[in-house]
């Protein structure tokens, strides 16, 4: 997959850009946030302003965009993050972006490796060293991870914060978990479902778990107040930036891509309802229980399915769900025909990206570059329904486990 992404996919995209005069600058998703943080903290400029957006485009794309040109990107690359993200980037604003880019790249590799380890701890799974190493290799060798690293997407950092928050919750360090959860809201569209789930879980046993919610609210209060101090009125500016972002990126979920806008909204609504039901049923479970782990993984998979910007890097949130299924693989032993079909489809969908990447890489190197240039998206076809497939598998796994326990408890 690394070979395909860097030596097949990247040259194809560069050739297309040259042929159609598509602008290509640093193309780093970190750059708009870094430049906005630098200009706000050093020069007091508003990172949400149109002037700042044009300045960002010059670095991100190599020039400002011309919407009258057919092949110019729709993404305006504006500063569409909460203003308090600048505090995370503050240590880098005195450095050239080339230095920041290299340093953050290796930092993110370390964060992704650590995140895999944290998810094992969150699931209370003590694997053998070979199992852990295999998980790290596949975690770094899937396309969502490679894309996130290539773009320096802050989703990597958010996934790490979420994993750490769940580990701290398992260890009953609720206040610190709440503070970490507050930091994860630098990408609120990714963290809101987990915040709602953990908030519901905390309220259901307020006496024991109130520290989680209090830590989160306290952390958010500090972040909001600090951002208001450096940029008065930032909440309104951020709101308008989000609305603009949804308009120029079309705001499509994986269900919208798969089923179309109308049916996609219905499917997305159904997924949200199922997630609410799962959360409600699991709200009273102990943090060390398999039911809590299942609900947490299910909410993260739901997030990947309903996040209003379909992008492969958001599927980093599916990793704990995959680990949960492997951990409880005995519950997935298919007995009925429909279960065998579902499991086969899921395994194929998960493995398809590597199968297609290998085949297309061989064809590109030894047979026909023109064929691969037409079929370069093939490794990503299965990624569209993958969050929904994983949700179905998680639900089947949990239901089978619950029925097995009930049968064992019956005399």
Secondary structure, DSSP 8 states (H G I E B T S, - for coil): -HHHIIIIIHHHHHHHHHHHT---S---HHHHHHHHHHHHHHH---TTSHHHHHHHHHHHTSS---TTSTTS-S------S-TTHHHHHGGGTTS-HHHHHHHHHHHHHHHHHHHHHHHHHHTT----HHHHHHHHHHHHSSHHHHHHHHHT-THHHHHHHHHHHHHHHHTT-HHHHHHHHHHGGGGHHHHHHHHHHHHHHHHTTHHHHHHHHHHHHHHHHHHHHHHHHHSTTHHHHHHHHHHHHHHHHTT--HHHHHH-HHHHHHHHHHHHHHHHHHHHHHTTS-TTSHHHHHHHHHHHHHHHHH-SS--GGGGGGGHHHHHHHHHTGGGG---SHHHHHHHHHHHHHHHHHHHHHHHHHHHHHHT-HHHHHHHTTGGGTTHHHHHHHHHHHHHHHHHHHHHHHHHHH--
